[in-house]
Amino acid sequence: MTPRIAIQEAPFDLAAETARLTAGRRDVGGLASFVGLCRADDGLAAMVLEHYPGMTERAIARIAGEAAERWPLLGLTVIHRVGRLEPGAPIVLVLTASAHRTAALESCAFIIDWLKTGAPFWKREEFASGAERWVEAKPADDAATARWTPA
Amino acid sequence: MRVLYFAWVRQRVGVAEEEVSPPPEVRDVAGLIDWLAGRSPGHAEAFANRPAIRAAVNQDFAGPGHPVAAGDEIAFFPPVTGG
């Protein structure tokens, strides 16, 4: 199982990515997907995402590898957009395929939780007023990641 | 060594990356931060709040005690906010 990992400015197509993961296969019994979208909180006009090229791909590949060790995955796609995104635009896609639903659903949640805290992306918010601010990391995201680590 | 800055750390320092040659007593990430902070007012502002700074050495997350050496690629940035 080789994960498909892409960092790109362009939008992604969930139907095309699903077809790509299942094409020609008869062993996939469950697909789970997570799509993160840009919300228009507090009059947000746009979100600008930057990342650390090179390290981003390494970090996501490591997270994908850990997911593949914990769950019997048959396919895995992670696409994260960068650049300027307006409210309503999709930001991130996590797509997991397995023989059964539990592995697909759990691994999908694991990967998006880890992406929030373990991959080098940063979001800057631009508001209609012209103001801008960097999004701050949330303790809730660390807690979501921590739940995947045995106590 | 090559030092990269991201997000508000980059904005405060004023450049995205720079090549630096710190003195031999700079041996770890914390020591490098102390040394970089003295390079300009922008560097000082970027590194004023040390607990808010995260680092990577050769593209892996690294804590303050992680060693640094000539030839390394070292990055400084705020806590990540992707996903």
Interface residues (C-beta under 8 A of the other chain):
Chain A: G36 L49 E50 H51 Y52 G54 M55 R58 H80 I91 V92 I112 L115 K116 T117 G118 A119 P120 F121 W122 K123 R124 W134 V135 E136 A137 D141
Chain B: L4 F6 A7 W8 A56 Q59 D60 F61 A75 F77 P78 P79 V80 T81 G82 G83
